[in-house]
Amino acid sequence: MTRYALITGASSGLGLAMAEALARRGRNLILVARQRDRLESIAIELTQRFGVEVLFRACDLSEPLRLSGFLLELEEGERQIDLLVNCAGIGTSGPFLGQDWMTEQDLIEVNILALTRLCHAVGNTMALQGGGQILNVASIAAFQPGPWMSTYYASKAYVLHFSEALRVELKKCAIKVSVLCPGPIRTGFFARAQLDEHKCNANTSMMSPEEVALYAVRALDRNRAIIIPGRRNRWLAALPRFGSRWLVRTIAGMVNKTYCPR
């Protein structure tokens, strides 16, 4: 049976970079994102460049019924998934009470609920198959509270802790679980989160999605539990442990507020 890596959020940014990095290694892929035309174009390009099989499914992960339909297709299909990469994510910025609730709900649906459902569904299939690997994408934001981006930071903290717990639980099923916690990446995330792109892009230490994907794939080979690309990002992730909770949340709020245009 042919094996595949399933990647969500694969139409752009880190998800696309992960798809290319895995295709370069000869991995067959199943790509998931909202934009069907974009996915089709990517599938054709990766197939031509690397000679792998690339399937795709347009699915808005913020809509539970569509996700249920996709999971049913996977369950009834004959394709074996031995690597799940949960890259899809949404960010928002600004005061929590000023946010449109539907946008906040979409964030929770994608960053938390869809990721958890995929881990449950695909994880059960992997257990029956005798093993597999899961990579969930969090952020260095997961290591601290984040005023002015409160829901986003909290969602990534969930992904970090959930992934670490799964790693222990699923070891007996021969399923390896890792969590990727990158710092800021040069993608369209800042615009979609309504952050000040000019200020964000002025960060000279920001990594490209290709750099992060290459680091992540190599770390998966070593079965790393928590993957933090970049020495500066590893330092920033560790820093909150050495300060008081009051100081950590106050500094994070001051920094985040400078990037909010409103």
Protein Blocks (a to p, Z undefined) as FASTA:
>chain_A
ZZddddehklgcjllmmmmmmmmnopacddddfblmlmmmmmmmmmmmnopacddddddf
klmklmmmmmmmmmmmmbdcfbdcdfbccddedjfklpcfklmmmmmmmmmmmmmmmmmm
mmmmmmmnopacddddddfklmpccehilmmmmmmmmmmmmmmmmmmmmmmnopacdddd
ddddddfklmmnopafklmmmpmkbccfklmmmmmmmmmmnopabdcehjklmmmmmmmm
mpcfklmmmmmmmmmmmmpcZZ
